Amino acid sequence: MSDTPEILTAEDAAAILRCDYETVLRLLRAGELPGVKVGRQWRISRANLIRYVETGEGLPGAPAKGE
């Protein structure tokens, strides 16, 4: 992932996570995946995406916080 840009689109994040684009949008809207809206499009930092994957927070089947 070293050649991945520092700032990702929702489409980029979906490709990296190997999930549907709509899943990424749902996570962003729910605040489970940190991101910012630029106009009508979402942007996600690569560091936040990596942290999200490493902690497993919000991933289907992952234990809820505090479990």
C-alpha positions in Angstrom: 0.0 0.0 0.0 3.1 2.3 -0.1 2.1 3.6 -3.5 -1.4 4.4 -2.4 -2.1 8.2 -2.2 -2.3 9.8 1.3 -5.9 11.0 0.5 -8.3 8.5 -0.8 -11.8 8.7 -2.4 -14.6 6.4 -1.2 -14.0 4.4 -4.4 -10.4 4.0 -3.5 -11.2 2.9 0.0 -13.8 0.4 -1.3 -11.2 -1.1 -3.6 -8.6 -1.4 -0.8 -11.2 -2.9 1.6 -12.6 -5.1 -1.2 -16.1 -4.1 -0.3 -18.9 -2.3 -2.0 -18.7 1.4 -2.5 -22.1 1.8 -0.7 -20.6 0.0 2.3 -17.9 2.6 2.5 -20.5 5.4 2.2 -22.5 3.9 5.0 -19.5 3.7 7.3 -18.6 7.3 6.5 -22.1 8.6 7.1 -22.3 6.7 10.4 -19.0 8.1 11.6 -17.4 4.6 11.9 -14.8 5.4 9.2 -13.3 8.9 9.7 -13.6 11.0 6.6 -14.5 14.5 5.4 -16.8 15.7 2.7 -15.3 17.9 0.0 -18.2 19.2 -1.9 -20.3 16.2 -2.6 -17.5 13.7 -2.4 -15.9 11.9 0.6 -12.2 11.9 1.3 -10.4 9.5 3.6 -6.9 9.6 4.8 -4.8 6.5 4.2 -3.7 6.5 7.8 -7.3 6.5 9.1 -8.2 3.7 6.7 -5.2 1.6 7.9 -6.2 2.3 11.6 -9.8 1.3 10.8 -8.6 -2.0 9.4 -6.1 -2.7 12.2 -8.6 -2.0 15.0 -11.5 -3.8 13.2 -13.9 -1.2 14.6 -17.1 -1.2 12.6 -16.2 -4.2 10.5 -18.9 -6.8 10.1 -18.4 -9.5 12.7 -16.0 -7.5 14.7 -16.7 -7.2 18.5 -18.3 -4.0 19.6 -16.1 -1.5 21.5 -15.5 -2.6 25.1 -16.1 -6.3 24.4 
